[in-house]
Amino acid sequence: MLDCAIIGGGPAGLTAGLYATRGGLKSVVMFESGMPGGQITQSSEIENYPGFFDHTKTGMDFMDTWQKQCFSFGLKHEMKSVQKVSKKDNIFEILLEDGSVVEAKTVIVCTGSVPKRAGFKGEDEFFGKGVSTCATCDGFFYKNKPVTVLGGGDTALEEALYLSNIASDVYVVHRRDTFKSAPSTVQRAKQKSNIHFILDSVVEEVQGDMMGVSSVVVKNIKTNETQTLQTPGIFVFVGHNVNNSVLKDDNGDFICEVTPWGQVVVDLSMRTSLEGLYAAGDLRVDAPKQVVCAAGDGATSALQVISYIQENA
């Protein structure tokens, strides 16, 4: 039986594994069906991780050292997909893709979330080359340049406000003339002189070349008129798909408390409503979706696991 099963191999999962093994747990396995590292491995450049200042290295290079460090302390990596987590008495059962079951005293779920794609032409082609889903990560690349923001929820307007302090102009494209965002956030955005609203509109296409995005084609859904915004970057905020399927039972019900949007509810110690089950990283409620924060979640959850096992020995 494992002391701890970690599901997911991004920054949260790797850090949880590092702290759990260095903390004295003898049997810790991280289940990750692909190469560990998470979404950050898709980044071409990293500027906002403390202590990492080598702009010649990619996200893949960055996470490669994490893997080596974590595995050196005894963390084992099983390249298998987890189908379901359940609990019987005080033991967790992890059902794997091949039908086998692994038992564990504790489980840390770090399966993350994936930004939804809007579906406009060129979105996939230019993702990471002008199309972004993280203003904190990529906003600095557009200092004193105009950018487009797609979306009308809290995240879209909050990120537009963030970008307005960096970019010369921020064009917010929203398919309706009202916003889902909090009224106070809408008001703050409207008071910013360099935030411009393009309502009742959708993004039809991003255009560019090998250097990246050069312009964004926007269509008004009421008049069918189009306009081209000469912006080298577009930030898409149309929601996230939370990777929470492993926490559903045979009836499709969650084994722990989640929000209406599927985010796992945790306390400050990353504990879920089910004893012995922890959630870390982008999967959990109110996650900032930053590598440094996910790593902190992973460390916190592992320290709590160590205490839990000691208390229940």
Phi, psi and omega in degrees: 000139180281147169290318183210132172253126179252125182250111183115135185241031175276196180305321180293313181294317179295317180294321176300318179295320179298311182290325180293316182287318177293336180278000173109356178287134188271331184234092180236123180236133176257122178264115180214116187290339179242199178288129179299154178141324178080193186297333183297339180294344179275353182280141180272343182204145181232126181238343190245022172263122184305131176086352180252109188230025180260097185285357178275349184261144180270176175300326178296317177298317182302313184281341180300320179290329177298314181301311182301317180295313183294317182290335181293341180262006174109002177293130179258141180249119174256116182277067182225148179270133177270131180268322187199147173243132177220167182227129175237123187056242180250015184244134176271143175243125181251112180273122181264169185298332181272005179093351179283159182236132177247136179261146181211149177285326180219160179222134172244118181261123183226047187277353171071197178213163182235126177300137178289144175270146181277334176093011179280160182296131179091355183298312180288319182300320184254013178295127184085356179234036182130337173260123184223159175237019182212104180291324179297323181286315193245355183302323184298332180293348183245032178299126180062023176239155178281146178223161175249141174239130179251122178140164182222013179267186180303313183299315182300313182286325177294321178289327176297319177297318178299313181293331182296341177273355182242308184281161178287318179216146178235118180259112181266115180258125182221136186286351178240176176255005173233162185244149174279343184293161177299139182307323180294324179290319178300316181297317178298319181294320181291336180278349179278121185292336182259011171258124183241131184262130175241096189264169182053036187222158177229159174274123180269324187196148166250140181242153180177197180217201182295341179278343180126195182292140176240333181202162181232126180265123184243137181240131174280121186284349178266324183253346184067008176285146179243154173218153182248121178266125180275073179238134182277359180215145174225132181251122186256120179229080181242026175107173179232148169260114182279129181277077187246011187297333181291346182262013178257141178275187183297338180269359181087006179269148179283145181274354177217171182289135176228163176280170176301341180263005175089005177282140183283129180279124178228163172266189183294345178263010180068017177281136174271184179285350178256119184303132179090354179251129182235153177228137184220151177086205188295347179289330189274163184297142177060029179291132180288347179060049175232145183302315183296327179286320178298319178297318177298318176301316181298317178296315180300313182296320180294319178297323178291324177298316179300315179297318181298315181292321177296321181289333183253015181291000000 
